[in-house]
Amino acid sequence: MAISANLGEEIFSQSSMDTINGRQFAVIEFYSPGPQGKIYNLMFTTSVNDAMAIFTFNCPESKLEEWEEDINDIFESIKFD
């Protein structure tokens, strides 16, 4: 499910469910204002042993293309025992 809304200065881009290493994650991407331009924010959440695990990544919008491949590698490396 993708949702878009302008929440004041924050721009909520999309939310979805994704599977990483066999585990379901809720994924939220949005932009927020920063002192030198927009900040890209990515959040992944999942349930682990009846607790919530939250992973986040953010960077200036201007650097997003540089980080895009690394972001995928970082989140694909998430594993739980």
N, C-alpha and C positions, 0 to 999 in steps of 0.2 A: 504494500500500500504506500503510495507516494502522496505526501501532503505538502503544500506550499502555502506560506502565509507571511505577511510582513508584520512582525511583532515589534513595533516601535523601530529602533535602530537595528535590531537583530533580524536576520533573514533566515527563516527556517526552510531549508531546502527539501529534505526528504527523509523518510524513515522506511525501513524494510526489515525483513527477517533474512538471515543469511546462515549457511552452515559452514563451519570451519572445523576441520578435523573431526567431523561427525557430531559436533555440538551445535545446537541452535543459538544464534545471537540476534538480539535486536540491535539494529544499526541506525544511528541518527547522524545526519550531516547538516551543518548549518554554518552560516557566516555571521560574525559579530564585528562590531566596530573596534578598531585599535587605534593607537596614537598616530600610526603612519599608514593607515589604510585598513581594509578588511582583513579579518583573521578567519581562516578556514578551520573548522572544528569537526572532528569525527569521534563518535562515541560508540563503543561496542559494549553490550551488557549481556550477561548470561547467569544462570543459576548454577551454583556449585555447592553441593552438600547443604541445601536449604539456605544458602546465603547468596547475595548478589555480588558478582564480580563485575567491575567496571574498568574498561580500558579506554584511554583517550589519546588523541593526537591532535595537535594544532600547529599551524604555521601561517606566516603571512600569505595572503592570496597570491602575491607575486612570486612566491617560492614553491607553490603547489606542484607545478609541473616537474620541478627538480626532485621532489619527494615522492611522487606518485608510485613509482615502482617499489621504493623502499617501504612505503606504507603497506602495500599488499604483502610484501615479504614479512614485515613485522607481525601483521595480524595472522598470516598463515602459520607463523611459528608458535602460536598460542596452543599450549597443550596442558591438560590436567591429568594427574595420576589418580 
